[in-house]
Every structure is written in C-alpha cells, then in structure tokens.
C-alpha cells in the first residue's frame, strides 16, 4: 500500500535556500533573455549579445578588467570574456549600462507581468525581498556587494528586481566559493553539473560557455582521475556526493539571510513569488531548458 506524500512535507524537505532561489531567480534572470536588454545595449553601441550580457551584469563593479569578470563569473571561457571586456567600457560607461539594464527590467517586467506589476501582492513581495537583501551579509560576496551599493529604485516591481538581483548574486558568490573548496575548475564545474542525473545537457553548457572539445575532454579526464566519472563518462557515487556537497554548501552559505528574515516572512515571500514566477515562465521570460529545471 502506498500513500501520497504531503506537499507541505515535500517542500520542507527541500532546503529553504534552494526553495527561495527557485522562487526568485526567474524574476531576475529574465533580464538575460528579454529583447529589451539587447535593444537598450545596442542603442548604447555595444556589439552583440555577449558584450551586452557581460557589460550589463558587470557594470555595477565599475570599469573592471576582464580578469575580474573571469574570476567572479567563473564558468565562462576566459577568451569569451576578453572579447567583451574591457571593450564594453569604451562604448558605454558602467553607469549608463546600469541605467540601461534597469530600464530593460522595467519594460520587460511590464510586458511579461501586465497588471501584476501594480498589484498589492507584488508590492508586498518587494518589501519582503528588500528586507531579505538588506539582511544579507556582503562579506566575501563581491558581486552581491556591488549590486547592494546601487541606489534603490522607487517602483515596487523594480525594487523587487533589485532585491532578487542582490540575493541571486549573493548565492552565486557563495556557490563559487563552494566550487573552489571542492577543487573544481570552471570547465570541470560544467562537466560535473551536466553528468548529474537531471542536469543540463553537456552540449548546451559547453557551447554556451565556449569551451573547446579539447578543454572539455581534459576536464572529463580530470574528473575520471579523481573518481567523479567512470570510464564511460557517467557520474559515480563519489561524483554525486561531491556535487551534492557543493550544493549543500551553497545553500548553507545563504541560509543566514532566510534565518534573519524569519520562517513566516520567508514562507510568505515564497508564496507571493511562485505565481509571479509562473507568470514570467508562461510568458516566455526564460528559455526551456534552463539551469533551474523549470518549464
């Protein structure tokens, strides 16, 4: 005899940090896929989608060299970054790119969400997410710190977007630290992520981050040597455990944020964000497949 799992128990089994990432990430990440972003950066003179991506995401840091972006963004091939940075700063100032990104977020969210942008539920979510962002330690989190230093917009939907941005970059900074502790190179990070059951396709990750077949093969060999992949390139128990530890450390690193917000406010924010997230996905705000596994 089998019994149906209680949805509340199933949700509780997922780490609170992971649940909040899944709830909030699409609200931020749509900025990388909506046409409004590219239109604004094209108008500023940036060349191509990748210069738009690296330029707008790194703009909060100021006119940093490519090496800083390579370090902080991790899994991208260094040559890929160097094709965009520092040339982007000669075409548009970081301040102009910060403004362009916020304008794109405004237009994109209004298009994807329609009347929801002005709803009391979104305004409440903005208040809670901002409180969570304000409670997040920026120590050791350079990308989160750079975005936390930006002025807060006035409109609730943009305050929510900025809060979601700070929270996701804080989580990402912690994830990079977890990858370093695991001894995973940028390319090994992608290979191991693709090898885990349900992970994104390796071909997509390799092409998206511009690693050559030789570099990808070397990463596979390195993971075989350490016992994370078998001779066929399939994930081993050691590899599963290693990746699980990376994710555990990532979740735990950002957990103080949600502890500070408190369980009731955190649960309320999640409940408010889920229908907003689903609306963004239904409107095509993120591609499928995506790293969140959301459809």
N, C-alpha and C positions, 0 to 999 in steps of 0.2 A: 504494500500500500504506500502511495506517495502523497505528500501534502504540498500544496502550493506555498512557495516562500512568501513571507510578508514583505511587501515593497519597502516598508519602513526599515525592516531589519536588513534588507539587501542594501539600501542606501547607507545605513550606518556602518556596514562592513567596508565600504569604500572610504579611504582616508578623507577627512574633511577638506584638506588642502587640494586633493585631486578633484573632489566634487565642485569646489569653488572655481578651480581652473576651468573645468568643463562648462560651468555655467557662465563664466565671464569672458573667456577667451574669444569667442566669435564676435562679441561686441567690439573688442579691439581689433582683431585680426582681419576683419572685413576691409580695413584700410589698405591692405596689401593687394587686394583683388578688384576693388571697385574702379570703374573707369574715371571717376572724378579725381583720384590721386594722380594718375598719369596725365590727365588734361592740365591740372594745375602745374605740374613739374615741367611739362612740355612748354607751357607758356613762359616759364622762367628760363628756358633754354637748356634744360637737362636732356641728355641723349639716351633714350631707351629706358626700358622698364627696370633694369637692374641698377642703373645710376639713380633712378627715381627711388627705388627701394633703399639702397644703401644711404643715399643722401638724406632722405626724409627720416629714416629711423635713427641715423647717427647724428642728425642736426642738433639735438639737444646737448650733445657733448661739446659743440663748438667745432671749429675747423681743424679737427684732429687728423693726423696722418693715417695712411692705410693700415699701418701696423696696429694701431689702437682698435680699429674696426675689426681686423682679423682676429685679434685677441678676444674681444668681447662677443662677437657674433659666432665664434667657434666654427661650426661645421662647414662653412663655405671655403672653397679653394682660395688660397691667398691671391693667385693671379686674377681670379674673378673680382675680388675686392679692389685690387690695384687698377683694374680697368675703369673703375668708377670714382675712386677716392685717391688722391685729393682733387682730381679734375672737377668734381661737382662743385667744390667751393669757389672755383674760378668762374663758374657760370651763375651761381646764386649763393648768397650768403646763408649761413646756417639759420639766421633769424628769419630770412624770407622763406626758407624751407619749412621751418616750424609753423609759420603762419599758413603756408600753403597746405600743409598736412591737416591742420585744424579746420581750414575751410573745406577741404575734401571730406573730412569726417562729418562735418555739419551737413553738407549736401548729400553725402551717401546715406547717412542715417535717416535723414528726412525722406529720402526716396525709398529705402528699404522698410522703414517702420511706419511711414504715413502718420496718422493721427496719434499713434502710440508715443511719438516723440513728446507730445504735450500732455501726456496722461499723468495723473497723480501717482500711479504705480511706478512709472519711470522716475519721477521726481523723488519718490521715497527711496528707490534703489540708488539714486545718485547720492543721497545723503548718507546712506549706509556704506556704500562703496568708498566714498570720500573719507569717512571715518576709518575704514579699514586701511586705506592708503596712508592716511596720516599716522596710523599706529604702526606702520611697517618700518622697521629699522633699515636705514640705508647703509649701515656699516658693512663694508666689504661688497657692496652692491652698486657698482659704478653706473650701469645703465639706469637702474631704478633711481639713483640719486640725481642723475642728470634730468630725468623727467619730473622728479619731485620738485626740482628747483624752478620749473617753468611756472608762470602765472596761471592761476585757475580761471577758466572761462566763467562767464556769468550764467549761460543757459544750462539747465539741468542735464540735457542729453549730452552736452559736451563735457560737463563736469564728470558725468558717469564715464565717458570715454577716457578722459584723462586719468581717472582713478583706476579704470581697468588696465590702462597702459602701464601705470606705475606698478600695479600688482603683478602683471604678467612679466614685466622686466625684472622685478624683484625675484620672482620664481625662477626666471631664466638665469639670472646671475647665480642663484643657488644651484641650479642644475649644472652649470659649467663647473662649479666647484666640486660637485659630486662626480662629474666625469673625470676631472683631474685626479681626485682621490682614487678613482677606480683604475687610473693609469691608461685611459682610453684616449688615443689620438683623435683629432677631428674626423678623419676618414673611418677609423675603427668604430667610432661612435655611430656613424651611419650604417655601417655594415652590420653591427650587432643589433641595432634597432630594427633593421629590415629582417634579420634572421628570427627574431622572436615571433611566435605564433600571433597572427593578427596585426603584425607590424606593417608599416607602409612598404610598398614594393621597392626592392633594391634598385631596380632600373630607374624608377622615378627619383629616388634620393640621389643616386649617382649623377643623373643628368641635371637635376635641379641645382646641385651644388658644384657641378663641373669637375668632378674627379675623373681622371683618365682611367682606362681599363687597367693599365699597369699599376697605378696607385691603388685602385680598388682591390686588385689581386694581391698586392703586398699587404693590405690591411686584412684580407681574408687569411693569408698565410700567418700573419702575426697572431690572429685570434685562434687559429688552429694550434699554434705553438703553445699558447697559454691555456689550451684546453676548452675554450669557449665554443669552438666549432669543431665538428668532426671532419673526417676526410671528404665527405660529400658536401661540406659547407653548411650542414644543418646545425642548429643550435644544440648544445649539450646541456646536461643538468647544471654543470658549472657555469655555463653561459647564461642560462635562465636565472640562476641565483645571483650572478654578478649584475645583470641588468635590473633585477628586482631590487638589489641593494642600492643601485643608483637612484631608482625611482623612490625608494623609501627615504633616502637622504634628502632628495629634492623636496618631497612632501614635508618632511620634518623641519627642513630649514625655514619654510614659510609658515609653519604652524603657529608660531607666536603671534602672527598677525590675527589669525582667527580666534586664538585664545583671548587676545586683547579685545576684540570686538564682542566676544561672548557668544555662547551657543544659540541663544534665542535670536539675537540680531543677525548672526550668520545664517541661521536657518531661514529667517525672513528674507534676507538678501537673495539666497539661493532660490527661494520660491518666487520672488519677483523677477529674477533674471531668466528663469527657464522658459517662460512663454516669449520673452523678448528674444532670447537666443533662437528659439524655434522659428520665430517670425523672420529673423535675419537669414537663417538657413533656407527656409521655404522660399524666400525672395531671391535666392541665388547669391547671397553675400559671401559665401565660401565655396570653393570648388569641392567636388567629390571625386576621388577620396581625398581626405585631409588628415593631418597628423593627429587630430583629436578622435578620428574614427566616427565622426558624426555625419549623418546623412539627412 
